[in-house]
Amino acid sequence: MKNRPGWAALYAFEVDRAAAAPVFRQVYLQLRSAILSGALRPGTKLPSTRELATQLGISRSAVVAAFEQLLAEGYAVAKKGAGTFVASDLPEPFDVGRGRSKPSTPVPKPTASSGDLGDFVDVTVQSDARPFNLGRTLIDARTAELWRKLNARTLRSFGGDHLGYGDPQGMLGLRKSVCDYLQAARAVRCEPGQVLITAGTQQAVDLVARVMQGPDKEVWVEDPGYPLTRLALAAAGAKVRPIPVDQYGLDVAEGIRRAPNARAVFITPSHQFPKGVVLSMARRLELLAWARVSGAWIVEDDYASEFRYGGRPLASLQGLDEAERVIYIGTLNKALFPGLRLGYAVLPPPLVRPFVTARYLMDRQPSTLCQAVVTAFMEEGHFASHIRRMRDKYRTQRDALVTALRRRLGDHVTVDPPDQGMHLVAYTRQGLSDVAIERAAREHEIVVRAMSRLYVEAPPQSALMLGFSGYPHQSIAPAIARLARAFER
Ligand SMILES: Cc1ncc(COP(=O)(O)O)c(C=O)c1O
């Protein structure tokens, strides 16, 4: 039987070319939802790829890719010479709307203002090694060699210390090394007894959300801000209040106006993510005063503070805090490499027990072998010299990126070298959409992130975020030449 025209319209399928998700994935998701909801019954014949492509006004290859995925995952079966059918062995759908002639459109429309992240949290994008993806680090030959040696040494001594359950708070030796480093480098006030070894920032944020008590977990987050913090908090049932960020960092007065009784504020004061601004001293004091009076917690995410290239270094907010309201969180996943999965939280003393308990209930403890290797790396002074060498490398890479951007794309973007961190922000000139450039860049094998997608309520600014830490400086100019071709389109 021939599929009648308008099959796509009948099922309310449509494609949004401005969306962050690729066209084939939009088609795949809509078909899959229709199958799962029962709108497309088991055994139903799907239209031909050519016909569906014509109805949706897209390329046939996109529909073929969507069908291939449905076939690979078992939602559909291909019958030789007869076409493609919805698999007949699928379980009964849960959806009560089953059998309706016109199901509602299953794919929500992404818009920047709704704070949709598009593929920002797509794990395949997170691990994409192409320039200029965010969050990647370099490990030089010296660190690689030391890492192998220390691993071998740890394994040679493999015994009782490693085999049983360990301290859920983390190895004492590692906590001491972390404390020494933070006191010296970030003016953090701490004792090893206040340090909790975590799997990184992500776990620390999740722990804060678990430990926060009360039915109304209202929290401030930065707008724009780090999406994985906001999403983790929302997933934990927190009532998330996006507070605008300007050139002085989070607008504390606005936060107090909008949510004076919030339980916590999640903030990146030393290098705001994504904009890179520093929280001014006036705002730091205002925030600490509010937290002291209201009893709120300040969760200071001091990510990438190891990589400071110049400018006036501001000590941690935690070091200024007389009232023990700050939970300081840091990560070794940036200082070393993201696959490591080790970080730390420095807790006000009354919070140590609830946090250790929450961590114990979550996954008991960090891996003992990994902690032992990092402890040796820190105790023997290799961490400090690794940071020094990488800081020089990243500074050179940052400079190469700024030079290449100004030379090749100076008419389209404005860029200032950031004083800290592993990424920079290139603001697009009037009328250029960062989302469109992000998409065009992918076709030239370049990964740039559209900053406008990280806004929730505040009016979005169009800018590209480019990571510079993971790419040797020689690779930067050729990659920017490819990005320039994407701009030409
Ligand atoms: C703002 C911010 N905080 C923290 C992190 C590090 O997270 P984790 O330690 O979970 O790898 C990142 C990584 O991209 C980040 O951008």
The ligand as an SDF file (V2000), in Angstrom:
LIG
                    3D

 16 16  0  0  0  0  0  0  0  0999 V2000
   32.7560   25.4030   35.8280 C   0  0  0  0  0  0  0  0  0  0  0  0
   33.3830   24.0480   35.9180 C   0  0  0  0  0  0  0  0  0  0  0  0
   33.5800   23.4960   37.1210 N   0  0  0  0  0  0  0  0  0  0  0  0
   34.1480   22.2940   37.2460 C   0  0  0  0  0  0  0  0  0  0  0  0
   34.5460   21.5570   36.1640 C   0  0  0  0  0  0  0  0  0  0  0  0
   35.2350   20.2170   36.3750 C   0  0  0  0  0  0  0  0  0  0  0  0
   34.3650   19.2070   36.5910 O   0  0  0  0  0  0  0  0  0  0  0  0
   34.8410   17.7470   37.0210 P   0  0  0  0  0  0  0  0  0  0  0  0
   35.7730   17.8460   38.1690 O   0  0  0  0  0  0  0  0  0  0  0  0
   33.5600   17.0640   37.3950 O   0  0  0  0  0  0  0  0  0  0  0  0
   35.4960   17.1140   35.8300 O   0  0  0  0  0  0  0  0  0  0  0  0
   34.3450   22.0670   34.8940 C   0  0  0  0  0  0  0  0  0  0  0  0
   34.6950   21.2770   33.7250 C   0  0  0  0  0  0  0  0  0  0  0  0
   34.4010   21.5520   32.5920 O   0  0  0  0  0  0  0  0  0  0  0  0
   33.7780   23.3560   34.7730 C   0  0  0  0  0  0  0  0  0  0  0  0
   33.6100   23.9170   33.5590 O   0  0  0  0  0  0  0  0  0  0  0  0
  1  2  1  0
  2  3  1  0
  2 15  2  0
  3  4  2  0
  4  5  1  0
  5  6  1  0
  5 12  2  0
  6  7  1  0
  7  8  1  0
  8  9  2  0
  8 10  1  0
  8 11  1  0
 12 13  1  0
 12 15  1  0
 13 14  2  0
 15 16  1  0
M  END
$$$$
